[in-house]
Amino acid sequence: MAQWNPFEDVDALRREIDRAFEGFGSRHAPSERAAFLPGRGPRRYPLINLSEDKDRLYIEALTPGVDPQSLEVSMLQSRLTLAGEKSRIAGEVKPEAFHRSERASGKFVRSVELPVEVDETAIQAEYKNGLLLVTLPKAAKAKPKQITVNVA
């Protein structure tokens, strides 16, 4: 006859709860705030592309409908923070007049850990066609150095 072990049931419940919460962000970054995007689950906003070349890092943040005057870009140590606000709607439409409202609005904050050190004094940000474009020159010590090899 098999014995009943209540701890097996508790462990199975814990695994089910873990699976249910897997889509809500990384376990390594619980302090990351999810944004107001509608859909299957919360996502970070704005969505970004982070790329680099030999001398610079480039961030393209998808920010359509965001008031460019509300955008703030700040740098602290190796963390770049993007903040702003997406207005609810243009015009004086009352919420009860909507039949469908799928375009989210509100304030957002997104922080990105940069992979290399940057020259904080030369960061440039530009808003163009719904994209926030941030150019971050790499610090001199973060750039690759060519070392000559002496042949004896």
C-alpha positions as CSV (number, residue, x, y, z in Angstrom):
1,M,0.0,0.0,0.0
2,A,1.4,3.4,-0.9
3,Q,1.8,6.0,1.8
4,W,0.4,9.5,1.4
5,N,3.1,12.3,1.6
6,P,1.5,15.8,2.0
7,F,4.9,17.4,1.1
8,E,4.6,15.9,-2.4
9,D,1.3,17.7,-2.9
10,V,2.7,21.0,-1.7
11,D,5.8,20.7,-3.9
12,A,3.5,19.9,-6.9
13,L,1.5,23.1,-6.1
14,R,4.6,25.2,-5.9
15,R,5.7,23.9,-9.3
16,E,2.3,24.8,-10.8
17,I,2.5,28.3,-9.3
18,D,6.0,28.8,-10.6
19,R,4.9,27.8,-14.1
20,A,2.0,30.2,-14.0
21,F,4.2,33.2,-13.1
22,E,7.1,32.4,-15.6
23,G,5.7,34.8,-18.2
24,F,5.7,37.7,-15.9
25,G,9.4,38.5,-16.1
26,S,12.8,37.2,-15.1
27,R,13.5,35.8,-11.7
28,H,16.9,37.6,-11.9
29,A,15.3,41.0,-12.2
30,P,12.2,41.1,-9.9
31,S,12.6,44.9,-9.5
32,E,12.0,45.5,-13.3
33,R,8.7,47.1,-13.7
34,A,6.4,45.9,-16.4
35,A,4.7,48.6,-18.5
36,F,1.2,49.3,-19.5
37,L,1.1,47.5,-22.9
38,P,-2.1,45.5,-23.5
39,G,-1.8,41.9,-24.6
40,R,-1.1,38.5,-23.2
41,G,1.0,39.8,-20.4
42,P,3.0,42.7,-19.1
43,R,6.1,43.7,-21.1
44,R,8.9,46.1,-20.6
45,Y,8.2,49.5,-22.3
46,P,9.5,50.9,-24.5
47,L,10.7,48.0,-26.6
48,I,14.4,48.6,-27.5
49,N,17.2,47.5,-29.8
50,L,20.7,47.7,-28.3
51,S,23.6,47.4,-30.7
52,E,27.2,48.5,-30.9
53,D,30.1,49.1,-33.2
54,K,33.8,49.7,-32.4
55,D,33.2,53.1,-30.9
56,R,29.6,53.5,-29.8
57,L,26.5,51.8,-28.3
58,Y,23.2,52.5,-30.0
59,I,19.7,52.3,-28.4
60,E,16.6,52.5,-30.5
61,A,13.5,52.8,-28.3
62,L,10.1,52.3,-29.9
63,T,8.1,55.3,-28.5
64,P,5.2,56.1,-30.9
65,G,2.7,58.6,-29.5
66,V,4.9,59.7,-26.7
67,D,5.2,63.4,-26.1
68,P,8.8,64.2,-26.9
69,Q,8.8,66.9,-24.2
70,S,8.0,64.2,-21.6
71,L,11.1,62.1,-22.5
72,E,13.9,61.9,-20.0
73,V,17.2,60.1,-20.5
74,S,19.5,59.6,-17.6
75,M,22.7,57.7,-16.8
76,L,23.9,56.4,-13.5
77,Q,27.0,54.2,-13.4
78,S,26.4,51.6,-16.1
79,R,22.6,51.9,-16.2
80,L,20.7,54.0,-18.7
81,T,17.2,55.0,-17.8
82,L,14.5,56.1,-20.2
83,A,11.3,57.7,-18.9
84,G,8.3,59.5,-20.3
85,E,4.6,59.6,-20.7
86,K,2.3,58.5,-23.4
87,S,-0.9,60.6,-23.4
88,R,-4.3,58.9,-23.2
89,I,-5.9,60.3,-26.3
90,A,-6.0,63.5,-28.4
91,G,-9.2,65.4,-27.9
92,E,-12.0,65.4,-25.4
93,V,-13.5,61.9,-25.8
94,K,-14.9,60.7,-22.5
95,P,-14.0,57.1,-21.4
96,E,-17.6,56.0,-21.5
97,A,-17.8,56.9,-25.2
98,F,-15.3,54.3,-26.2
99,H,-16.4,51.0,-27.7
100,R,-12.8,49.7,-27.8
101,S,-9.6,51.1,-26.3
102,E,-6.5,49.1,-27.2
103,R,-3.9,51.9,-27.1
104,A,-2.5,52.1,-23.7
105,S,-1.2,55.2,-22.0
106,G,0.5,56.4,-18.9
107,K,4.0,57.0,-17.5
108,F,6.8,54.6,-18.1
109,V,10.4,54.0,-16.8
110,R,12.8,51.5,-18.4
111,S,16.4,50.9,-17.2
112,V,19.0,49.1,-19.3
113,E,22.2,47.7,-18.0
114,L,24.9,48.6,-20.5
115,P,27.5,46.0,-21.5
116,V,30.5,48.4,-21.5
117,E,31.5,51.7,-19.9
118,V,30.5,54.8,-21.9
119,D,31.6,58.4,-22.0
120,E,28.7,60.0,-20.1
121,T,29.6,63.5,-21.2
122,A,29.0,62.8,-24.9
123,I,25.7,60.9,-24.9
124,Q,23.3,62.2,-27.5
125,A,19.5,61.5,-27.7
126,E,17.1,62.3,-30.5
127,Y,13.4,61.7,-31.1
128,K,12.6,60.9,-34.7
129,N,9.5,59.3,-36.3
130,G,8.3,57.6,-33.0
131,L,11.8,56.4,-32.1
132,L,14.0,57.6,-29.3
133,L,17.6,57.2,-30.7
134,V,20.3,57.3,-28.1
135,T,24.0,57.3,-29.1
136,L,26.5,56.4,-26.3
137,P,30.2,56.7,-27.1
138,K,32.3,54.1,-25.5
139,A,34.8,55.1,-22.8
140,A,38.4,55.0,-24.0
141,K,39.2,52.1,-21.7
142,A,36.2,50.1,-23.1
143,K,37.4,50.3,-26.7
144,P,39.5,47.4,-28.1
145,K,43.3,48.1,-28.2
146,Q,45.5,46.9,-30.9
147,I,48.7,45.4,-29.5
148,T,51.7,44.9,-31.7
149,V,53.5,41.6,-31.5
150,N,57.3,41.8,-31.6
151,V,58.9,39.0,-33.4
152,A,62.3,38.0,-31.9
